[in-house]
Amino acid sequence: MTLPPDPHGQAALMLCEGLALLLIAEGTLPKSQVVEAIDGIIEVKQEVAGTSESVVVSVASIALLRTLARSIEAASGPGPAAVA
């Protein structure tokens, strides 16, 4: 089952990704810390899957979060080695 695109969700996800990339590029947050935060959100989503929302929605949102984490990992900018 394919979920219809949610314009509010798309805008929110793009905004979060853009802000995360900006924080990494400026050296405010290390890339690893941003990825760890996303991984934590994924863990919470997995724990509540099917209880507070449908399993289909949970699976779709987890897939989006994993894609976001890979995007952040692939981004240029200071990585873990740049953090003092």
C-alpha positions as CSV (number, residue, x, y, z in Angstrom):
1,M,0.0,0.0,0.0
2,T,1.4,3.4,-1.0
3,L,0.6,6.3,1.2
4,P,-0.3,9.6,-0.5
5,P,2.3,12.3,-0.2
6,D,1.8,14.6,2.8
7,P,2.8,18.2,1.9
8,H,3.2,19.2,5.6
9,G,5.3,16.2,6.3
10,Q,7.4,16.7,3.2
11,A,8.1,20.3,4.1
12,A,8.9,19.4,7.7
13,L,11.3,16.7,6.7
14,M,13.1,19.0,4.2
15,L,13.3,21.7,6.8
16,C,14.8,19.3,9.4
17,E,17.3,17.9,6.9
18,G,18.3,21.4,5.8
19,L,18.8,22.6,9.4
20,A,20.8,19.4,10.3
21,L,23.1,19.9,7.2
22,L,23.6,23.6,8.1
23,L,24.5,22.7,11.7
24,I,27.0,20.1,10.5
25,A,28.5,22.5,7.8
26,E,28.9,25.2,10.4
27,G,30.6,22.8,12.8
28,T,27.9,23.3,15.5
29,L,27.0,19.6,15.6
30,P,29.1,16.6,14.5
31,K,27.6,14.5,11.8
32,S,27.8,11.5,14.1
33,Q,25.6,13.2,16.7
34,V,22.9,14.0,14.2
35,V,22.9,10.5,12.9
36,E,22.7,9.1,16.4
37,A,19.7,11.3,17.1
38,I,18.0,10.0,14.0
39,D,18.8,6.4,15.0
40,G,17.2,7.1,18.4
41,I,14.0,8.3,16.7
42,I,14.0,5.2,14.6
43,E,14.2,3.1,17.7
44,V,11.3,4.9,19.3
45,K,9.2,4.5,16.1
46,Q,10.0,0.7,16.0
47,E,8.9,0.4,19.7
48,V,5.6,2.1,19.1
49,A,4.9,0.7,15.6
50,G,1.3,-0.3,15.4
51,T,0.2,1.1,18.7
52,S,-0.1,4.9,18.2
53,E,-0.4,4.7,14.4
54,S,-0.8,2.0,11.8
55,V,2.0,-0.3,11.0
56,V,2.0,0.9,7.4
57,V,2.6,4.5,8.6
58,S,5.3,3.4,11.0
59,V,7.2,1.4,8.4
60,A,7.0,4.3,5.9
61,S,8.2,6.8,8.4
62,I,11.1,4.6,9.5
63,A,12.1,4.2,5.9
64,L,12.1,8.0,5.5
65,L,14.2,8.4,8.6
66,R,16.7,5.8,7.4
67,T,17.0,7.6,4.1
68,L,17.5,10.9,6.0
69,A,20.3,9.3,8.1
70,R,22.1,8.0,5.0
71,S,21.8,11.5,3.4
72,I,23.3,13.1,6.5
73,E,26.1,10.5,6.6
74,A,26.9,11.1,2.9
75,A,26.9,14.9,3.3
76,S,30.2,16.8,3.1
77,G,31.2,18.7,6.2
78,P,32.9,18.0,9.5
79,G,32.6,14.4,10.5
80,P,33.5,12.8,13.8
81,A,37.2,13.4,13.2
82,A,36.6,17.2,13.1
83,V,35.2,17.3,16.7
84,A,37.7,18.1,19.4
